[in-house]
Amino acid sequence: MAESSSAARSDSAVSSAVAQLYDTYPFPPEPLLDEAPPGYNWRWHWPSAYSFCTGRKPSRDQVRILDAGCGTGVGTEYLVHLNPAAEVVGIDLSAGAIAVATERCQRSGADRVAFHNLSIYDVDQIPGEFDLINCVGVLHHLPDPVRGIQALAKKLAPGGIFHIFVYAELGRWEIQLTQQAIALLQGDRRGDYKDGVQVGRTLFSSLPEQNRLRKREETRWALENQRDECFADMYVHPQEIDYNVETLFDLVDASGLDFVGFSNPPYWDLSRLIGTAPDLVARAEKLSERDRYRLTELLDPEVTHFEFFLSRPPLEKTNWTDDELLLTAIPERHPCMEGWPSRSFFNYDYQVVSITEAEFAFLEKCAPEQGRPVADILPQSGLSIDGVRSLQTRQLIMLALPQN
């Protein structure tokens, strides 16, 4: 019992220190706007995220969404504007961050959100379950991430999806060293976050130009770290746990939820790394899925974070390999695209894609208000049925099951 009480006091002290950091430097520090935020993040758009996880559009848009660890409401604001039929709830440990989030959403017209100054550990105080839980940049700052993910998992509705972003250790190696160096230089002033930022900035300007830590900061992070809020979050945070594939899946397994997949599949495609060596490809194919993930991060250790989806069963997935089923599907252009109509535009991940004339003709006819099935559109576009599968795989269209 004494050990349990001691651990609780330790967790409380860490949580208090984290709250103090974000009260001092509310994060993220994006400016407040008097209009909807620009662009999109498809992971925060319920139909797109659900389609990614299941292969099909959801049957309803009137869902409940939780932004767990919402900070200053940057993600929350998108969640509200991108999901006009949803009920959105945001929670955060920092009262200062919640105040900024409230003002942000009021100013931009994102008024369908309820904020609560609440720890993730205490999320059970929010009534009901959620169809989508968004938890970005939070679990790795908890003193007990397992307890945190388990608390959130209990709030996920059956068939719901859980979007998570946590730090990856291999791509943050220089950050870890810098964090420790700043802490040593601060000494008994650790916890004075303004002092920590000053020490860190002086350190980078003092190190030799070819120093590895300085070069990494200047080439990778300096642009966003111009703002003290970002610099403090990166280098003087009082609590951080970085993951590798093995420890990440320990966390996933502890949640009791199903792993749906990483939301950036191209990074996890081993062929981009060893595709020119058939023998290595054959050896890799004999590995378990998790070992292939581990091999990928070892061969390309630039990854700075893991972003992925979990689900609570039953989450039924649709396989479009059946021609008859695919022909009855109702296609819709992916809502998260920029530059349409054109044969070259930004896709859901803001990557430039170019499409063929037949693909363009097909996409032109994917108007949701018309509700035309694939079978009606194909003859008028010149696209093959495999071409439709390609559009769906590349997230250029979403497919809905026909209504009975």
N, C-alpha and C positions, 0 to 999 in steps of 0.2 A: 504493500500500500504506500509506503514511503517513497519507493521508486516511482510509482505512478504519479503521486503528488508532485514530486520533483520534476518529472517529465512535463506535467501540465503547466507548472510554473515556467519551465524553460520555453515551452511552446508559446505561452502567453507573452513572455519577454520578447521573443523573436517577432511575434505578430505585432506587438507594440512598436518595435523598432521599424518594421516595414511600414506600418501606418504613418510613423513620424517622417520617414523618407518621402512618402507620397504627399503628406501634408506640406512638406517643405518644397518639394518639386512635383507638383501634380503631373501625372503622366497618363497618356501621351500628351504632348504640348501643342497639338495641331490647333490652328486658329479657329475661333468660333465664327460661324457664318450665319447670315440671315436668309439662307436658302438651303436647299438640299445639298448634301456633299457631292462632289463630282465623282463620276465614274462608278465603279462597282467592285465588289469582291464576291465572286460567285459562291464562296463557302458560306457567306452570310445571306444568301438568297435561297429561301427554303425550297422552291421547286428545283433549282439547279443543284443544290447539295443533295436533295433526295434522289434526283435523277442520276447523279454521279454514283450514289451508293446502291441504287436498286436497278438502274437501267431504264427507268420509266418515270413519267411525271407523277406527282402525288395526286391522289383523288380529291384532295381538299387543300385550301389555302388558309382556312381559318384555324390556325394552330397557335400553341403557346410556345414562346421562345424565352429562354433564360440566358442572359449575358452574365456569366459568373466571373467576377473580378473585372468589372466593366471599366475601372479607372475613370478617366475624364469623359467617357462616353463616346469616343470616336467610333468604335465598333457598334455600340448600341444605336447610335444615330443612323448608321447604315442599315442595321437590322430593321429599324422602324420604317425607313423610307423604301427599302427594297421589298418589304413584306407588308403591303398596305392592309391586308386582312388579318394580320396576326396581332396577338396580345403579347407585348414584350415587357419583361421584367429585368432590371439590372441590379446587381448587388456588388458592393465593394467594402473593403475594410477601412478605407480612408474617407473620413468625413469631408476633407478638403477636395478630394477627387470627385466625390458624389456631388458636391456643390457646383463644380465646374460642369459635370455631366448634365445636371439638371438645367443649368443655364444654356448649355450647348443645344440640347434637344428642344427647349422652349423657343429659342431664337430661330431654329431651322424649321419649326413646324412639326417636329417629331413628338407630337403630344400624346401618342398612345403608348406611353412607357411609364412604369412605376419603379422608382428607385428606392433601395433600402441600404442603409449603412450597416452592413452585416458581413460577418466572416463566412467563408465558404463552409467551414465546419458547422455553421449554424443554419445552413440552407433549409433544413427541415422546418424552420419557422415560416417559410413561404408555403402557403397551402397549394395542394394540387400537384400534378405532374406536368412535364414539358415534352413537347414533340421534338424540339431542337434545343440542345444546350451548347452554348458557345463558350469556350474557356481558352482564351489566348494569352499566353505569356504570364500565367498565374501559378499553375501547379508547381513549377520549379522554384517558386519563391516561398512556398509554404514550408514550415518546419516539419510537417508530416504530410507529404504528397499522397501517400496511400490513404490516409484518413480523409484527405480532401477529395480524391477521386471517388472513393466509396460513398461519401456523403452526396456527391453530385449524381452518382449512378443510381441511387435510390429515388431520385427525382425524375429520372428519365422514363417516359411512358413506354409501354410495350410497342414495339415497332418504331420507336423514336431513334434519332441519331444524335451523336455527341461529337462535336468538332473540338479538337485539342491541338494546342501549339506549345511545345516545350523545347528548351535549349538542347543542342547536341554538343557533346564535349570536344569532339575532334576538331571541329571548325572554330572553336572558341578557346583554343589552347593559349594563345597569346593574351586573351582577355583574362583568363584565370590567373596567369602570372602577374599581370598588371594589377589586378585586384589585390593580390597578396602583397605586392610591393607597396601599393598605396597604404594598405592597412599597417604595414610595418613602419612606414614613415609617419603615419598619423599618431602611432603610439596610443597614449591614453586619451587622445582626442577622437578616437573612433566613435562613430555615432554623430559626430558633428559633420553633417553632409556637405555643408558649404565649404568647410575646411578641406574635406576630401576632394571636392571638385578642384579647388585651388591647387592642392598638392598634385593631383593627377595632371592638370594642365601644365604646371611647372615641370613636372617630370618628363612629359613628352617633348617639351621644347628644349630640355637640357640634354636628353640622350643624344648620342652621336647619330648623324643622319642615316647611317646604314644599320643602325640597331634594329634588330628584328621586331621588337615590340613597337617601336616608333613607326617603322615602315608599314606594319600591318594596320596600325591606327590611321595613318595618312592615306593609304591606298584603299582601305575597305570601309572605315567607319567615320572618318573625319567630317564628311558632309553632314550626316545626320547629327553628329556629336557637337556641331556648332552650338546647339542649344544645351544649356546646362542641365535641363531636365533629362535629356537623353544621355548625356555624359554620366550623370549621377546614377541613372538606372543601370548603365552598363558597368561602371567601374567601382562604385562605392555602395552597392546594394548590400544590406546586412545579411541576406539569406539567398543562396542560390545553389541549386542542384542541377548539374549537367548530366545528360544521359547519353549512353551508347545504345545500340540496338538491343543488346542483351538486357541491360537494366531497364530500358524502355518497356520491353515486353514483360518484365517482372511487374511493372506498374500496371500494364494493361491486364495481365492475368489477375492482379489483386482487385481490379474493378468489378470482376464478375460479368463483364460485358463481352460482346463479340468484337473482334478486330475486323473492320470492314476493309480498310486499305489506306495507304498514304495518299494524300490529295495531290501529290506531284509525281505521278507514275513515271514520267520520262527519266527522272533522276535514278529511279530504281531499276531501270532497264540495263541489265548487265552487258547486253550486246554492244552498248556504246563504249564499253571499256575493254572487253575481251573478244568482241565479235570477229576479229580477224584471226583468232586462234581456235579452230574447231575443237581441238582436244580439250582446251580449257573450258569451252562452252559445254562440252559433253560431261566433263567432271562436275561443273557447277550444277547442271540439271539433276544430278543425283543428290544434291544437298536438299535439306528441308527448306521451306520458304523463308524461315527466319534466318537460317544460315546464309541463304543467298542475299538477304538484306544486309547481314553483317559483312559479308564479303564486299558488297557494294560500298559501304561506308569506309571500309579499310582501304579499298583501292582508290576512292575519291573522297579524302577526308576534309574536303572544303565545306561539307554540310554544317551549317550553323544552327539548324533547328529541325525538329520533326513536326510535321503537320499531318494529321490523320483523323479518321472517323472511327468511332465505335458505335455499336447499336445494342439495343435490348431486344432479344427475340420476342415475337417472330418478326423478322424483317425479310419479307419475301423478295427475291430478286427475279427479274424477267430476263430470259435468254431469248434473244432475237434470231437465233440460228434457224428457227422454223420459218420457212418461207411463207406458209399460209398465215401464221400469226402476224408476221411483219407486214404483210400486205394489208391487213385489217387495221394496223396501228394508225393513229392520228399524229402526224409530225408537226412540230412547231419550231421555228427558228429559235436558237438559243437566245434568251433575253440578254445575256451578258456578252454582247459583242459590240464593237465600236467601229464605225466606218461603213456600215451597211447602208444602202446597197452598193456593192462594188465586188469585183472579183478578187480584191486584195483588201484585207481589213484586219483589225485586232480581234483575236479570239477571246475566250473566257479567261485565259491567263495572260492577256495583253501581249501575246506573241503574234507577229504578223503572219497571216496565212494567205495562200493564194489557192483559188479553186478553179475548176474547169468550167467550161460553158454549160455542160450538162448539170453540174452541181449548182451553178448559179441559177439555172432555169428551175431546178427542183426547189431550191430555197425560196425563190420568188413566190412560189405557189403554196408555201407552208404558212398560210395565214390562219392563226388560231380561230378567228371568228368564222371561217368557212368550214372548219372541221372536216376537211377532206381526207380520206384514208390514202395511204401510200399507193394502193392499187389504182386510184383515180389519177394520181399525179405522175406516176412513172411514165406512162405513154406520152405525155405532153412535154416531158423534160429530156428524154433520151438517156436518162441515167439508169444503170443496172440496179438490181436489188442489192447486190454486194456494195454498190456505191452508196446506197442508203445506209447500210451497216457502217460503212466507213465514216459517213457524216455523223452518225450517232456515237461511234467510238471516239471521234475527235471532238465530241461535245459541241458540234455545230448545229445539231438539232436535238430536241427532246421528243420522246415518243410516249404517247398515251395509249393505254389499252382501250379498245372500243367499249362503249357502254352497252350493257345488255338491255 
